[in-house]
Amino acid sequence: MTFPWGCNGLVYVAIFYGPYQLFPRPDGEALHDSGKRVEARMYWECPEKETKLTIKAWAPSTSYDHTLMIDVEALPRSIAAPHKTFEGLINLLKRILFGW
């Protein structure tokens, strides 16, 4: 997400899936900055259907228009969270080897 110079921390952004706020966390927070590219990694597993995210942006204290750039990268589970891919196998091995 890129906040151009001139936003002066007055432009706020949050990303939602339905009523659930995905980013930033915790709920009720909003990202704001000026002249910076903010990068964040998060893991959220999309439902297995068409998924719509809502980007809410607002600037309550400014009279100028601002354009933010937001990039979203969607990766297969095996790349985004390789530990999740093998979680079932690891749990099975723990039960067999250690009785967990």
Phi and psi in degrees as GROMACS dihedral restraints (atoms count N, CA, C in turn):
[ dihedral_restraints ]
;  ai    aj    ak    al  type     phi  dphi    fc
    3     4     5     6     1  -116.6    20    10
    4     5     6     7     1   124.4    20    10
    6     7     8     9     1   -99.8    20    10
    7     8     9    10     1   115.7    20    10
    9    10    11    12     1   -69.8    20    10
   10    11    12    13     1   160.9    20    10
   12    13    14    15     1   -58.9    20    10
   13    14    15    16     1   143.6    20    10
   15    16    17    18     1   105.4    20    10
   16    17    18    19     1   -17.1    20    10
   18    19    20    21     1   -67.4    20    10
   19    20    21    22     1   -32.1    20    10
   21    22    23    24     1    52.4    20    10
   22    23    24    25     1    32.4    20    10
   24    25    26    27     1    71.5    20    10
   25    26    27    28     1    12.7    20    10
   27    28    29    30     1  -100.1    20    10
   28    29    30    31     1    -3.3    20    10
   30    31    32    33     1  -108.1    20    10
   31    32    33    34     1   126.9    20    10
   33    34    35    36     1  -114.1    20    10
   34    35    36    37     1   147.4    20    10
   36    37    38    39     1  -142.0    20    10
   37    38    39    40     1   141.3    20    10
   39    40    41    42     1  -144.9    20    10
   40    41    42    43     1   148.1    20    10
   42    43    44    45     1  -116.0    20    10
   43    44    45    46     1   133.4    20    10
   45    46    47    48     1  -126.5    20    10
   46    47    48    49     1   151.4    20    10
   48    49    50    51     1  -119.2    20    10
   49    50    51    52     1   105.6    20    10
   51    52    53    54     1    60.0    20    10
   52    53    54    55     1  -133.4    20    10
   54    55    56    57     1   -83.4    20    10
   55    56    57    58     1    -6.9    20    10
   57    58    59    60     1   -86.1    20    10
   58    59    60    61     1   122.7    20    10
   60    61    62    63     1   -82.1    20    10
   61    62    63    64     1   116.1    20    10
   63    64    65    66     1   -83.1    20    10
   64    65    66    67     1   -39.7    20    10
   66    67    68    69     1  -153.5    20    10
   67    68    69    70     1   139.0    20    10
   69    70    71    72     1   -76.2    20    10
   70    71    72    73     1   168.6    20    10
   72    73    74    75     1  -106.9    20    10
   73    74    75    76     1   151.7    20    10
   75    76    77    78     1   -78.7    20    10
   76    77    78    79     1   175.1    20    10
   78    79    80    81     1   -51.2    20    10
   79    80    81    82     1   143.3    20    10
   81    82    83    84     1    90.6    20    10
   82    83    84    85     1   -14.5    20    10
   84    85    86    87     1   -81.7    20    10
   85    86    87    88     1   159.2    20    10
   87    88    89    90     1  -142.7    20    10
   88    89    90    91     1   146.2    20    10
   90    91    92    93     1   -87.5    20    10
   91    92    93    94     1   137.8    20    10
   93    94    95    96     1  -153.0    20    10
   94    95    96    97     1   144.1    20    10
   96    97    98    99     1  -168.5    20    10
   97    98    99   100     1  -170.1    20    10
   99   100   101   102     1  -154.6    20    10
  100   101   102   103     1   129.3    20    10
  102   103   104   105     1    67.3    20    10
  103   104   105   106     1    29.4    20    10
  105   106   107   108     1  -137.4    20    10
  106   107   108   109     1   153.2    20    10
  108   109   110   111     1  -102.4    20    10
  109   110   111   112     1   122.2    20    10
  111   112   113   114     1  -104.9    20    10
  112   113   114   115     1   120.9    20    10
  114   115   116   117     1  -114.4    20    10
  115   116   117   118     1   138.0    20    10
  117   118   119   120     1  -146.8    20    10
  118   119   120   121     1   138.8    20    10
  120   121   122   123     1  -103.9    20    10
  121   122   123   124     1   135.7    20    10
  123   124   125   126     1  -143.1    20    10
  124   125   126   127     1   154.7    20    10
  126   127   128   129     1  -114.5    20    10
  127   128   129   130     1   120.2    20    10
  129   130   131   132     1  -142.4    20    10
  130   131   132   133     1   122.4    20    10
  132   133   134   135     1   -87.0    20    10
  133   134   135   136     1   116.2    20    10
  135   136   137   138     1   -67.8    20    10
  136   137   138   139     1   148.4    20    10
  138   139   140   141     1   -63.5    20    10
  139   140   141   142     1   155.8    20    10
  141   142   143   144     1   -83.3    20    10
  142   143   144   145     1    60.0    20    10
  144   145   146   147     1  -158.9    20    10
  145   146   147   148     1   172.8    20    10
  147   148   149   150     1   -57.4    20    10
  148   149   150   151     1   130.8    20    10
  150   151   152   153     1  -121.0    20    10
  151   152   153   154     1   129.1    20    10
  153   154   155   156     1  -111.9    20    10
  154   155   156   157     1   126.9    20    10
  156   157   158   159     1  -101.7    20    10
  157   158   159   160     1   147.8    20    10
  159   160   161   162     1  -113.9    20    10
  160   161   162   163     1   126.9    20    10
  162   163   164   165     1  -103.5    20    10
  163   164   165   166     1   117.0    20    10
  165   166   167   168     1  -104.3    20    10
  166   167   168   169     1   123.9    20    10
  168   169   170   171     1  -130.8    20    10
  169   170   171   172     1   140.1    20    10
  171   172   173   174     1  -150.2    20    10
  172   173   174   175     1   156.2    20    10
  174   175   176   177     1  -141.8    20    10
  175   176   177   178     1    83.2    20    10
  177   178   179   180     1   -69.7    20    10
  178   179   180   181     1   -22.3    20    10
  180   181   182   183     1  -112.2    20    10
  181   182   183   184     1    23.1    20    10
  183   184   185   186     1  -133.8    20    10
  184   185   186   187     1   150.9    20    10
  186   187   188   189     1  -109.0    20    10
  187   188   189   190     1     4.2    20    10
  189   190   191   192     1  -103.3    20    10
  190   191   192   193     1   148.8    20    10
  192   193   194   195     1   -76.0    20    10
  193   194   195   196     1   144.9    20    10
  195   196   197   198     1  -132.6    20    10
  196   197   198   199     1   144.8    20    10
  198   199   200   201     1  -118.5    20    10
  199   200   201   202     1   120.9    20    10
  201   202   203   204     1  -100.3    20    10
  202   203   204   205     1   151.9    20    10
  204   205   206   207     1  -111.7    20    10
  205   206   207   208     1   124.3    20    10
  207   208   209   210     1  -125.2    20    10
  208   209   210   211     1   123.0    20    10
  210   211   212   213     1  -109.0    20    10
  211   212   213   214     1   134.3    20    10
  213   214   215   216     1  -123.9    20    10
  214   215   216   217     1   130.6    20    10
  216   217   218   219     1  -116.3    20    10
  217   218   219   220     1   123.3    20    10
  219   220   221   222     1  -106.8    20    10
  220   221   222   223     1   126.5    20    10
  222   223   224   225     1  -122.2    20    10
  223   224   225   226     1   153.3    20    10
  225   226   227   228     1   -62.4    20    10
  226   227   228   229     1   150.7    20    10
  228   229   230   231     1   -54.2    20    10
  229   230   231   232     1   -39.1    20    10
  231   232   233   234     1   -63.2    20    10
  232   233   234   235     1   -24.5    20    10
  234   235   236   237     1   -96.4    20    10
  235   236   237   238     1   -44.5    20    10
  237   238   239   240     1   -67.2    20    10
  238   239   240   241     1   -38.7    20    10
  240   241   242   243     1  -144.9    20    10
  241   242   243   244     1    73.8    20    10
  243   244   245   246     1   -58.6    20    10
  244   245   246   247     1   -29.4    20    10
  246   247   248   249     1   -63.5    20    10
  247   248   249   250     1   -30.5    20    10
  249   250   251   252     1   -70.8    20    10
  250   251   252   253     1   -33.9    20    10
  252   253   254   255     1   -61.7    20    10
  253   254   255   256     1   -39.7    20    10
  255   256   257   258     1   -98.9    20    10
  256   257   258   259     1     4.4    20    10
  258   259   260   261     1   -59.1    20    10
  259   260   261   262     1   -45.0    20    10
  261   262   263   264     1   -63.1    20    10
  262   263   264   265     1   -43.0    20    10
  264   265   266   267     1   -64.5    20    10
  265   266   267   268     1   -42.7    20    10
  267   268   269   270     1   -62.8    20    10
  268   269   270   271     1   -43.4    20    10
  270   271   272   273     1   -63.3    20    10
  271   272   273   274     1   -39.3    20    10
  273   274   275   276     1   -63.8    20    10
  274   275   276   277     1   -45.4    20    10
  276   277   278   279     1   -62.5    20    10
  277   278   279   280     1   -38.9    20    10
  279   280   281   282     1   -61.3    20    10
  280   281   282   283     1   -42.1    20    10
  282   283   284   285     1   -65.6    20    10
  283   284   285   286     1   -41.1    20    10
  285   286   287   288     1   -69.3    20    10
  286   287   288   289     1   -47.3    20    10
  288   289   290   291     1   -80.3    20    10
  289   290   291   292     1   -38.1    20    10
  291   292   293   294     1  -118.7    20    10
  292   293   294   295     1    -3.8    20    10
  294   295   296   297     1    71.9    20    10
  295   296   297   298     1    22.5    20    10
